[in-house]
Structures are given as C-alpha cells and as structure tokens.
Amino acid sequence: MGIIGWIILGLLAGAIAKFLLPGRDPGGLIGTTLIGIAGAFIGGWVSARWLHHPITKNFYDGATWAAAIGGSLVLLIAYRILFGNSRD
C-alpha cells in the first residue's frame, strides 16, 4: 500500500474516529482530517514496531484498519485534551 493508500485510509479512519468520538473539535473538519491521516501513519507504525504485526500491502486488511482507527482516536483525544478550550 503506497502513500496515497495511507492518505485515503487516514481520511476514512479520521471520519470513523470522529463518528466514534462526537463533539466539537478545536480544528474542525480540516483538523480532524489531518489527525486521521497522522493517526493512520502512527497506528501503522506502532502496529509494525511494537505489536509485531507488519502492515500488509492489502488495503482491506482488518488489522490495518484497526491500527489506523486506533491511532486516529488516540490523536483525536490528545488533541482535544491539549487544545479543547480554544473554541470557547
């Protein structure tokens, strides 16, 4: 899976993370999208590095999706904790 595949996966993972964790985000749609892309990269890296599950070349692998969504959720939660009150 190339860089474009990871970006598309990150966009979808960010949308799923936003669906699972609704509420106001400090960055809005663009910030959530960027968090999703970064979460996909970080989730894939963590999965390959510490969980010993190499990321496959298959876009439809369930573990790849779980890693991307998990990474997006972690980054979205951290982003809300750090910058949550900036829109008040």
N, C-alpha and C positions, 0 to 999 in steps of 0.2 A: 504494500500500500504506500503510495507516494505522498508527497507533501499536500497535494490537492485533496487526496482522500482523507488525510488527517484534518484538514481545514473543514471539509464538509461534515466529517464525523463530529468535529468540535462544535460546529454550528448546531447540529441536531442534538448533541449532548447538552449544550447550553440551554436549548429550548426545553429539553426534558428536565434538566435541573431546575429551571425556572418554574416549570409546571409542578414539580415535587416540592418546591420551596417558594410558595407565592408570597407576595408582599412587595413593598416599594424598595427598589434598589437605588443606591446613590448614582449609578451610572446610566440608568435607563436601559433601553434596548441595545444600544451600541456597547455599553459597558458589559452587559450580560453576555452579548455575543463574543466579545473578546475574552471574557472569563471562560466561556465554553471552549473556545479554541485552545487557550492556555491549559485548561483543565484536561483536555484530551491529550495534549502532549505530556503533561506532568503525570497523568494517570497511566499512560502507556509506559513512560519511563520507570515509574515506581513498580509497575507490574513486572516489567522485564528485569529490573535491577534487584529488587528485594523479595518479590514473590515467586521468582524463578519461573514465570510464565511468559515465555517470549511472545511478543506480538506477532501474530501471523500476517501473512500477506492478504488474507481474506477480509473483505470489508464487513461481512456478515457474521463474524465470529462473536459469540456472546460474551466471552471474557474481555475482548477488546472494547465492546460497548460498555460493559460494566466498569472497566477501568476508566474510560473516558467520562462516563456519567459521574462516577465516584470522585474523580479529580475535579470535575466542574462543581459538584456540590461542596467539596471542601473549600475550593477557592471562593465560591459564592458566599459561604458562611463567613470565611475570614474577611472578605471584602465588606460584608455588612457589619461585622464587628469593628473593623478599623474605620470605616467611613460612613457608618449608618446614619449618623445625625447631620450629615452635611446638607440634606434637603429640607430640614425643618425650618 
